[in-house]
Amino acid sequence: MNPTPEAPPGAQLFETIINWVMWGAVAMGSFGLIVAVILIFAGVLDGRSSQGVRAFLVVCAGLVLIGVVGQIISTLT
């Protein structure tokens, strides 16, 4: 006997919600990158560019984590 995985009833709604959440996370990450770059340029003028660089690194790390989670979810579904 060779069982094949089959999604339970209602799984399509769950996948749609996950897709929307991932889209929102990527959209917010893109917005975060724009804000971080603005902080870097504003910080250069004020001499405080380290705050912008730190924000940029945090946003990039978050986007990497979102990408990893996305790959894990698409592997499982």
C-alpha positions in Angstrom: 0.0 0.0 0.0 1.4 3.4 -1.0 -0.6 6.3 0.6 -0.6 9.6 -1.1 -1.0 12.9 0.9 -4.3 14.6 0.4 -5.3 18.0 1.7 -8.3 17.9 4.1 -11.4 19.8 3.2 -11.0 23.5 3.6 -7.2 23.5 3.0 -7.6 25.8 0.1 -8.8 28.6 2.4 -5.8 28.0 4.7 -3.4 28.2 1.7 -5.0 31.5 0.5 -4.6 33.0 4.0 -0.9 31.9 4.1 -0.4 33.5 0.6 -1.9 36.8 1.7 0.1 36.9 4.9 3.3 36.2 3.0 2.4 38.9 0.4 1.8 41.3 3.3 5.1 40.4 4.9 7.0 41.0 1.7 5.2 44.3 1.1 6.0 45.5 4.6 9.6 44.3 4.2 9.9 46.3 1.0 8.5 49.4 2.8 11.0 48.8 5.6 13.9 48.7 3.2 12.8 52.1 1.7 12.5 53.6 5.2 15.9 52.2 6.2 17.6 53.7 3.1 15.9 57.0 3.9 17.3 56.8 7.5 20.8 56.0 6.2 20.7 59.1 3.9 19.2 61.3 6.6 21.8 60.0 9.1 24.6 60.9 6.8 23.5 64.5 6.9 23.2 64.4 10.7 26.2 62.1 11.4 24.0 59.3 12.7 24.0 56.9 9.8 24.5 53.9 12.2 20.8 53.9 13.1 19.8 53.6 9.4 22.4 50.8 8.8 21.1 48.9 11.8 17.5 49.3 10.6 18.6 48.1 7.1 20.3 45.0 8.6 17.3 44.1 10.7 14.9 44.5 7.8 17.2 42.3 5.6 17.4 39.7 8.3 13.6 39.7 8.5 13.2 39.3 4.8 15.7 36.4 4.8 13.6 34.7 7.5 10.4 35.3 5.5 12.1 33.7 2.5 13.2 30.7 4.5 9.7 30.2 6.0 8.2 30.6 2.6 10.3 27.8 1.2 9.5 25.6 4.1 5.8 26.2 3.7 5.8 25.6 0.0 7.8 22.4 0.5 5.2 21.1 3.0 2.1 22.1 0.9 
